């Protein structure tokens, strides 16, 4: 009894090899021309996605037994998708900057980094400068108050930072619009607003009913520049 003929794997004919070479060359050429600085500044992290895309394309071409026409159309789609990924990764810093500007316009308290070490904020719907800062790794929503000598934390925010108001010593006395209020001194390990950071910043936990934490001069004085012009606030390192 004769055995059925054994199926052989796909053969890499001349046209198929040319198609593989063309696809590989196209990806490299597009990445080189579309990426900032061509391929000169590429590191291993940037080269890995490109290498994976190329390997997948070569494997697909080598294993396929489909006619070259339909296969070429399918691979054109893969090539376009891969090119978008490579170019998008190359411009990730620019895309992050655009996203930050859009978010800063939608959420004024988020701010926008307009230059290295420089943040811009716009007034909120109440005509105040609200600032989102990261305090000891926790996001805190502040109102900027240049008239305040220090940072005033509401009891709610103090609790979120792990400061139990009941365990604090309220040795300070401050005059507010609602009368005299006691406050407890604390030291915040870190405060960061975008690229602007400071460590070991003095603050006070307000014993009274403070609706919103206030960002005062104990942090603002660590900056090199504070400029308020109209509805715009500039903070610079």
N, C-alpha and C positions, 0 to 999 in steps of 0.2 A: 504494500500500500504506500503510495507516494505521500510524503509530507507536504502540507500546504507551504507555498513559498513564504519565507520570513520577510516581514515588512521591514524595510530599511528606514532609517531616519531621514529627515529632510536633507536634501543636498544643497549646499551653498553654491548655487550657480553664479556665473559672472554677473548677470543683472541684479541678483539678490545681494551679492557682495557690494556692488556699486551703490545699491540703495542703502545698505548699512553704513557705508563710508559717508554717503551724502547726509544721512540723518545725524551721525556723530559730528561731522564737520559743521552742519548747520547749527546745532546746539552750541558748540564751542564758539562759532563766529558770532552768533547773536549775543551770547553771554559776554563776550569780549567787547563788542561794540556798544551794548546797552548798559553795562555796569560802569559805575563811576571809577575812573582810573583804569579802565579795561581790566585785565586779569592780573596786573602787577601786584595789587595789594591784597589779593585773595589769600586767605589762610586755610588751614585744614577744615575748620568749621564751615567755611563757605564752599569749599570744594566737595565736601561729602554729598550735599544734595544734588549737585551736578553729576557726580560720579554715579549715584544711584539711578538717576534718570537715564543716563547713558546705558548703564548695564541692563536696565529693564527694557529699553528699546532694542538693544542688541539681542537679548534673550528672546524677545517677542519675534523679532525678524528671523532668528536662527531656527526657532521651533515651529514656525508657521509653515503650513503646506498650502496656504491659500494662494491664489494668483496674485501677481504683483500689483495689479491695478487696485482691487479692493483693499488689499493690505496697505498700500501706500496712502489711500484716503484715510484709513483708520489711524495710521501712524502720524499723519499730518495733524490730526486732532490732538494726539498725545504730545506731539512736538509743540503745538501752540500752548497747551496747558503747562508743559514743562518749562517753556520759556517764560510764561507769566510767573511761575514759582521762582525761577532763578532771578529774574529781574526784580521781582517784588522783594526777595530776600536782600538783594544788593542795595535797594533803596529803603530798607527798613527804618533807618535812622530818620530819613526825610519824611516817611509816612507817619512815624511816631510824632514828629514835630507838627505835622499838619493836624493829626488827631488831637494833640494837646491844644492847639489854637482853637479848634472847633469846640472842644470841651470847655475851654476857658470862656468862650463867647456864650455858650449855653448855660454854664454854671459859673457865675462870676467869682464865687468863693474858691474855685479850683485854681484860678489864675492861669497865666500863660508865661512860659519862659521865652522872652523875646531876644535874649542874648545870654551867653554863658554867665551864670551867676547873677542874672537880672530877671525879676518877676514883675509882671504887670497885672493889676487887678482893676476891675471897674465896680462902680457902686451897684448895690442890689436894688430890688424894688422899693426898699425902704429908704434909699438914699444913703446907706451906710456901706462901709467897706467890711465885708465878711471874708474871713480867711480860713481855709481848711489847712490845718497843720497836723503833723504826726508827732505826738508827744509820747515818749517812752514806748514807741511802737504802736500806739493807739491813735486813731484819727479823732481830732477834736475840732469842733466848729467854733471859731472865735469871731468876736467883733473887735476891730482895731480901735484902741483908745489911747491916743498919744498923751492924753491928760492923766493917765494912770501911771503911777511910778513903777508898778510891777504887774505881773500876770495874776488876774483874779479868776480862780476856778470855781465854777458852780459845784454844789455838792454832788449833783448827778455826774458831772465829768470827773470829779475826784474819785467817786466810786468806781467808774469805768477804768481809772488808772490804778486801781488797787489801793487807794487811800481811803481808809474808813474814817469818815468825819468824826465819829464818836471817839476815836483813839487819838485825835489831834489836840494840840494845846492851843487854844484861841487866845493868844497873848497880844495880838495886834488890834488896834481900834481905828476904824476908818469912817470918814464922814461921807455919806451918800445922799442922794436925793430923798431917800426915805428915812434919813436920820443916821445915827451912829450904828455901825455894824462891827462885830468882832470878826477876826480872821486868824487862821493858823498858818504859820510859815512852813513851807516845804521847799525842797529842791528837786527840780525836774532834771533827770539824767540827760535828756536830749529833746530838742525841738527842731523839727525840720519842715521847711516850707519850700517845696520844689528842691532846688539845689542849695538853698540857704539853710545852714544848720548851725546849732549852738549847743554846748553842753554845760551841765551844772548851772542851770538857770533858776534864780530864785523866783518863787511864786507864793501866792496866798490862797488858801481855801476859805471861801466866804461862808460864814455861819448863817447868814441871812438867806432870803429867798431870791437868789440871783438866777434870772432866767437864762442868761447867756454868758459863757466865759469870755473874759476880756483879755486882749493881747496888749500889754502895756510896754513901758520903756525898758524893763529888765531884759526883754528879748530884743526889742527894736534898737536899743543902744548898741547891740553887737553888730549891727549892719553898718556898712560904709556910707549908705545913702538911702534916705527916705524922702520921696517927693510926691506931693499931692497937688494935682493940677486939674481943676474941674472935677470930672467924674472918673479920673484915672489916678491910680496909686502905683508908684514905682518903688520896689524894694531891691536893693543891690548889695551884693556882698562887699 
